[in-house]
Amino acid sequence: MSPTYAFTGKVAFITGASSGMGLAASPRLRPSRAAVGHADINETAVTDTVKDLTDAGHRPSHQALAPGPVREVA
């Protein structure tokens, strides 16, 4: 049996939201009533992910994108 959590009034922010574990996390957070933000370096993929979740009846609270290109910091 899976545990049930209540995150009413809390925010979950998912990075890498358009694939793998990030993609799997969002629908699983819905029953917990958390506000869910989505971020991914791929703008098209995260936009499609949020649309797919919305079309499936989920209510993603926020959509966030990477602010710019990733760069190396020396």
C-alpha positions in Angstrom: 0.0 0.0 0.0 1.3 3.5 -1.0 1.5 6.1 1.8 -0.9 9.1 1.4 0.4 12.6 2.2 -1.4 15.9 2.6 0.4 18.9 1.2 -2.4 21.4 1.2 -0.9 24.9 1.1 2.5 23.6 0.2 4.4 24.0 -3.1 6.2 21.2 -4.9 8.7 22.3 -7.6 9.7 19.7 -10.1 12.9 20.1 -12.0 13.4 18.0 -15.1 9.6 17.9 -15.3 9.3 16.8 -18.9 10.9 13.3 -18.6 11.7 10.5 -16.3 11.1 10.8 -12.6 10.1 14.5 -13.0 7.4 13.6 -15.4 6.2 10.7 -13.2 6.1 12.9 -10.0 3.5 15.5 -11.1 0.4 13.3 -11.4 1.4 11.5 -8.2 1.4 14.8 -6.3 -2.2 15.7 -7.4 -4.0 13.7 -4.7 -1.8 15.4 -2.0 -3.3 18.8 -3.0 0.1 20.5 -3.4 0.6 23.4 -5.8 3.0 22.0 -8.4 5.5 24.0 -10.4 7.2 22.6 -13.4 10.7 23.4 -14.7 12.8 22.0 -17.5 15.7 23.2 -19.7 13.6 22.2 -22.7 10.9 24.9 -23.1 8.9 23.0 -25.7 8.9 19.7 -23.7 7.8 21.3 -20.4 5.1 23.3 -22.3 3.8 20.0 -23.8 4.0 18.3 -20.5 1.9 20.9 -18.7 -0.6 20.8 -21.6 -0.8 17.0 -21.4 -1.3 17.1 -17.7 -4.0 19.7 -18.0 -5.7 17.7 -20.8 -5.7 14.6 -18.5 -7.5 16.5 -15.8 -4.6 17.6 -13.6 -4.1 21.2 -12.6 -0.5 22.2 -12.8 -0.2 25.3 -10.7 2.8 26.9 -12.4 5.1 26.4 -15.4 8.6 27.6 -15.0 11.4 27.4 -17.5 15.2 27.5 -17.3 16.1 31.2 -17.4 18.8 30.8 -20.0 21.4 28.6 -21.4 23.4 26.5 -19.0 27.0 27.6 -18.8 30.0 26.4 -17.0 31.1 28.3 -14.0 34.9 28.3 -13.3 
